[in-house]
Amino acid sequence: MNVKRILIVLISIIVICGIALFAIWPRPSIEFREESVLGHTVTNVVLNDWTLTSAQGGENSTITFPNGKSVQAHWQLVQTLPPAHRFDMFPESFFYHTIYVAPVQPELVDYINANKPTVTYYLNGEAKPIQFK
């Protein structure tokens, strides 16, 4: 009976740890950011994602609109930050933080804001969708 009890406790701990890891896993985010370059305002789409290991990102992605139309987007991998292990930034500071940037035309910003498309990007060879909010 002791072996069964130990096995049940061990399996329970593994399941609870798996659920906890899934619950605290930071979600990817995508947003517009404006920056001034030599007096001109440039709008970029910034995509943030977090992984357990250092990520290899793909340059190309697809933006798919609700009406079925899609366009290609080209990302620049800005940086991958290693875990900082800071509790004031928990849980993000315990994952690798990968940042992508893509320039976008001003008229496309309005169209994206009006239609809320899905962006399919690649991280470690895996296609990952994220939707503009």
Phi and psi in degrees as a GROMACS rama.xvg file:
@    title "Ramachandran Plot"
@    xaxis  label "Phi"
@    yaxis  label "Psi"
@TYPE xy
-63.9716  -36.9284  ASN-2
-66.3071  -41.4598  VAL-3
-63.1752  -43.4311  LYS-4
-63.8465  -44.1771  ARG-5
-63.3091  -41.8649  ILE-6
-63.9805  -41.8663  LEU-7
-64.1733  -43.2694  ILE-8
-63.6709  -43.1301  VAL-9
-63.0066  -45.3115  LEU-10
-64.7086  -39.4641  ILE-11
-62.5331  -42.6432  SER-12
-63.4065  -42.1209  ILE-13
-62.9404  -44.2921  ILE-14
-64.1252  -44.9224  VAL-15
-63.7827  -41.5976  ILE-16
-63.6927  -39.7942  CYS-17
-63.8573  -43.6254  GLY-18
-65.937  -41.0807  ILE-19
-64.1841  -41.6817  ALA-20
-63.1024  -42.6283  LEU-21
-63.3443  -39.485  PHE-22
-69.0752  -35.9063  ALA-23
-94.1703  -3.51201  ILE-24
-61.2082  124.252  TRP-25
-65.9173  140.304  PRO-26
-88.3025  144.071  ARG-27
-63.2754  152.857  PRO-28
-133.793  152.421  SER-29
-139.724  133.106  ILE-30
-154.847  163.669  GLU-31
-90.7702  139.533  PHE-32
-134.389  137.011  ARG-33
-105.699  140.478  GLU-34
-139.364  153.241  GLU-35
-98.7263  125.101  SER-36
-125.193  112.131  VAL-37
51.5093  43.0167  LEU-38
83.1715  -3.01851  GLY-39
-107.084  139.688  HIS-40
-88.7065  126.736  THR-41
-116.328  133.894  VAL-42
-102.708  129.217  THR-43
-121.592  151.27  ASN-44
-95.3233  127.305  VAL-45
-115.067  126.074  VAL-46
-115.601  125.784  LEU-47
-115.768  135.743  ASN-48
-143.293  158.591  ASP-49
-127.559  138.775  TRP-50
-136.442  163.447  THR-51
-76.5355  -27.2672  LEU-52
-123.709  165.579  THR-53
-59.0702  135.386  SER-54
-102.291  148.281  ALA-55
-108.114  117.518  GLN-56
-98.4878  153.926  GLY-57
-92.4179  149.123  GLY-58
-79.9246  -32.3757  GLU-59
-98.2391  148.597  ASN-60
-149.678  173.743  SER-61
-124.176  133.217  THR-62
-104.18  117.493  ILE-63
-112.444  123.595  THR-64
-90.3269  157.878  PHE-65
-57.2735  -25.7287  PRO-66
-81.412  2.87446  ASN-67
96.3844  -12.8878  GLY-68
-74.5925  147.26  LYS-69
-139.891  152.285  SER-70
-132.45  154.336  VAL-71
-86.4894  143.19  GLN-72
-123.811  144.293  ALA-73
-114.894  118.386  HIS-74
-97.1003  150.454  TRP-75
-112.293  123.63  GLN-76
-73.591  111.293  LEU-77
-79.1713  -50.9146  VAL-78
-169.122  157.734  GLN-79
-120.811  115.226  THR-80
-93.4692  130.402  LEU-81
-71.6745  163.255  PRO-82
-57.6871  136.337  PRO-83
-96.0725  -15.6318  ALA-84
53.3091  48.2611  HIS-85
-108.483  125.077  ARG-86
-72.941  -19.0477  PHE-87
-75.4802  -9.97634  ASP-88
-122.474  27.3741  MET-89
-67.9585  139.017  PHE-90
-94.1652  -7.82732  PRO-91
-55.9775  -33.9428  GLU-92
-74.0854  -1.017  SER-93
-106.607  10.5027  PHE-94
-126.525  161.475  PHE-95
-73.3266  131.155  TYR-96
-107.47  115.187  HIS-97
-106.639  131.402  THR-98
-121.325  126.453  ILE-99
-116.088  149.43  TYR-100
-134.288  139.111  VAL-101
-135.312  127.859  ALA-102
-70.1145  150.767  PRO-103
-140.574  143.665  VAL-104
-73.162  145.351  GLN-105
-56.7428  -38.5265  PRO-106
-69.6329  -27.1321  GLU-107
-72.7124  -29.8374  LEU-108
-60.5325  -46.5839  VAL-109
-63.0221  -41.1713  ASP-110
-65.1141  -42.626  TYR-111
-64.4854  -44.4777  ILE-112
-62.3782  -33.1023  ASN-113
-78.2557  -30.8492  ALA-114
-108.392  -13.2811  ASN-115
48.9941  67.2516  LYS-116
-76.4437  170.298  PRO-117
-102.269  133.163  THR-118
-105.193  127.015  VAL-119
-105.997  113.651  THR-120
-119.366  171.993  TYR-121
-120.918  132.64  TYR-122
-137.07  119.537  LEU-123
55.5627  37.6843  ASN-124
78.8113  -0.764923  GLY-125
-102.542  129.759  GLU-126
-73.6428  129.305  ALA-127
-128.823  123.517  LYS-128
-91.1336  146.503  PRO-129
-145.417  143.584  ILE-130
-109.576  138.415  GLN-131
-63.6268  143.097  PHE-132
